[in-house]
C-alpha cells in the first residue's frame, strides 16, 4: 500500500511539474555592455530568467505539454552610469496553434524600450502580486516587467479561445501597473511616460469602450483561422469580420494602443490569408489594412493590389 501511495504521489508531482503555462525561450544580449563587466553575469541572468518564467505557475489552470504557449523574451542590454544597473529593450513574442494544423499564428510581437533594472549575479528573482515593488525598486522592476508581459501573453491567448477570456490576466497586469516599482530611472508604468507603454496597453485592454477589440480577437481565431482547415473561404470571411470590428473600433477611438499592438505581429500572416481571396474580399481587406496597420501600408499595397 505504501508503494502505491508513493507511486501516486510521484505521478501527481510529475503532472504538476508539467502544468506550467509557457514554453518560453529567453535570450540576453550584452554586446552593448562595457567590457569592464564580467559577461558571465548575463549567462547567469539568462538561465535565471528561463527558470523564473518557465518553472513558475502563472495561472490556476493546468496546461498539457501540447497546450503550452510558445513565447520568447529577448533582452538587449546596455550599460548605465550605475554599477549593476542596466537599460534594456525587451522584445516579447507569443504564438498560438491553429486548429488541426501545425501552424503557429503570431499574437504578440512587441518591443518594450522602457526597462531599467538592477541585477547582481546569482541574486534571487522574486515576484509577488501582492508586493510588486519589493524591497528595492530597480531590482524589482525586472521581474515586475516580465510578470506584466506574461499576464498580457496569457490574456491575449485566452481571448483567442473564448470571448473576453483574458480579462483575469489583463486585470493582473493592471494590478502590476498600479503597484509598480517607482524611481527616477524607472519608466513605462505611468500615463505621462508616453502614449505607447505598459500603462496604456493595460488601460486599453480593460476599458469598456474598447470591448470590440476582444470580440475581434476571438472572431479572428475561433471563427477565422481555426475554420480554415475545413473551409478557407469561411475562415477568410471570419477574419474579414474581425477586421471590420477593429476598423469600427479604430474609427470611433483613434490612437488607441491595442490596435497597433495587435497588428505588429500580423502583416505577413494577413497577406498570406488574403492573397488567395476573391478580388472583392481582397479589395475590402486592403482598404482596411492600410488604415489599421499604417506602418505596413505599402507592404499590403504591393502584395495585395
ChimeraX attribute file (.defattr): number of C-alpha atoms within 10 A of each C-alpha:
attribute: neighborCount
match mode: 1-to-1
recipient: residues
	/A:1	6
	/A:2	7
	/A:3	8
	/A:4	9
	/A:5	10
	/A:6	11
	/A:7	12
	/A:8	12
	/A:9	12
	/A:10	12
	/A:11	12
	/A:12	12
	/A:13	12
	/A:14	11
	/A:15	14
	/A:16	14
	/A:17	13
	/A:18	15
	/A:19	21
	/A:20	24
	/A:21	25
	/A:22	24
	/A:23	19
	/A:24	19
	/A:25	16
	/A:26	20
	/A:27	20
	/A:28	19
	/A:29	16
	/A:30	20
	/A:31	12
	/A:32	11
	/A:33	18
	/A:34	12
	/A:35	10
	/A:36	6
	/A:37	13
	/A:38	10
	/A:39	14
	/A:40	10
	/A:41	15
	/A:42	20
	/A:43	15
	/A:44	16
	/A:45	20
	/A:46	19
	/A:47	13
	/A:48	17
	/A:49	22
	/A:50	17
	/A:51	14
	/A:52	18
	/A:53	22
	/A:54	16
	/A:55	16
	/A:56	13
	/A:57	16
	/A:58	17
	/A:59	14
	/A:60	9
	/A:61	10
	/A:62	17
	/A:63	17
	/A:64	13
	/A:65	13
	/A:66	9
	/A:67	15
	/A:68	18
	/A:69	20
	/A:70	19
	/A:71	21
	/A:72	20
	/A:73	22
	/A:74	18
	/A:75	22
	/A:76	19
	/A:77	21
	/A:78	17
	/A:79	19
	/A:80	13
	/A:81	7
	/A:82	8
	/A:83	11
	/A:84	15
	/A:85	19
	/A:86	20
	/A:87	20
	/A:88	23
	/A:89	16
	/A:90	22
	/A:91	17
	/A:92	20
	/A:93	21
	/A:94	26
	/A:95	20
	/A:96	21
	/A:97	19
	/A:98	18
	/A:99	16
	/A:100	11
	/A:101	10
	/A:102	8
	/A:103	11
	/A:104	13
	/A:105	16
	/A:106	20
	/A:107	22
	/A:108	24
	/A:109	18
	/A:110	17
	/A:111	16
	/A:112	17
	/A:113	16
	/A:114	18
	/A:115	21
	/A:116	23
	/A:117	19
	/A:118	17
	/A:119	19
	/A:120	14
	/A:121	14
	/A:122	10
	/A:123	11
	/A:124	11
	/A:125	15
	/A:126	14
	/A:127	18
	/A:128	13
	/A:129	13
	/A:130	10
	/A:131	15
	/A:132	23
	/A:133	21
	/A:134	18
	/A:135	10
	/A:136	12
	/A:137	19
	/A:138	24
	/A:139	23
	/A:140	24
	/A:141	25
	/A:142	21
	/A:143	22
	/A:144	27
	/A:145	25
	/A:146	19
	/A:147	22
	/A:148	21
	/A:149	20
	/A:150	23
	/A:151	23
	/A:152	26
	/A:153	25
	/A:154	23
	/A:155	22
	/A:156	27
	/A:157	22
	/A:158	19
	/A:159	24
	/A:160	24
	/A:161	18
	/A:162	16
	/A:163	17
	/A:164	22
	/A:165	18
	/A:166	23
	/A:167	20
	/A:168	16
	/A:169	25
	/A:170	25
	/A:171	18
	/A:172	19
	/A:173	27
	/A:174	24
	/A:175	16
	/A:176	26
	/A:177	22
	/A:178	13
	/A:179	15
	/A:180	24
	/A:181	24
	/A:182	16
	/A:183	11
	/A:184	6
	/A:185	13
	/A:186	19
	/A:187	22
	/A:188	22
	/A:189	23
	/A:190	17
	/A:191	14
	/A:192	11
	/A:193	15
	/A:194	13
	/A:195	15
	/A:196	17
	/A:197	19
	/A:198	26
	/A:199	22
	/A:200	23
	/A:201	21
	/A:202	24
	/A:203	20
	/A:204	18
	/A:205	26
	/A:206	19
	/A:207	10
	/A:208	9
	/A:209	12
	/A:210	20
	/A:211	16
	/A:212	19
	/A:213	25
	/A:214	24
	/A:215	18
	/A:216	27
	/A:217	28
	/A:218	25
	/A:219	26
	/A:220	24
	/A:221	25
	/A:222	22
	/A:223	22
	/A:224	25
	/A:225	23
	/A:226	22
	/A:227	22
	/A:228	22
	/A:229	14
	/A:230	11
	/A:231	12
	/A:232	17
	/A:233	16
	/A:234	17
	/A:235	23
	/A:236	24
	/A:237	19
	/A:238	24
	/A:239	27
	/A:240	22
	/A:241	18
	/A:242	24
	/A:243	22
	/A:244	18
	/A:245	21
	/A:246	25
	/A:247	20
	/A:248	14
	/A:249	19
	/A:250	20
	/A:251	12
	/A:252	11
	/A:253	11
	/A:254	9
	/A:255	12
	/A:256	18
	/A:257	18
	/A:258	19
	/A:259	20
	/A:260	18
	/A:261	18
	/A:262	21
	/A:263	22
	/A:264	18
	/A:265	19
	/A:266	18
	/A:267	18
	/A:268	14
	/A:269	11
	/A:270	18
	/A:271	20
	/A:272	12
	/A:273	18
	/A:274	22
	/A:275	15
	/A:276	14
	/A:277	18
	/A:278	11
	/A:279	13
	/A:280	9
	/A:281	16
	/A:282	18
	/A:283	15
	/A:284	15
	/A:285	23
	/A:286	21
	/A:287	14
	/A:288	18
	/A:289	23
	/A:290	16
	/A:291	14
	/A:292	20
	/A:293	20
	/A:294	14
	/A:295	14
	/A:296	17
	/A:297	17
	/A:298	12
	/A:299	16
	/A:300	23
	/A:301	14
	/A:302	8
	/A:303	12
	/A:304	19
	/A:305	11
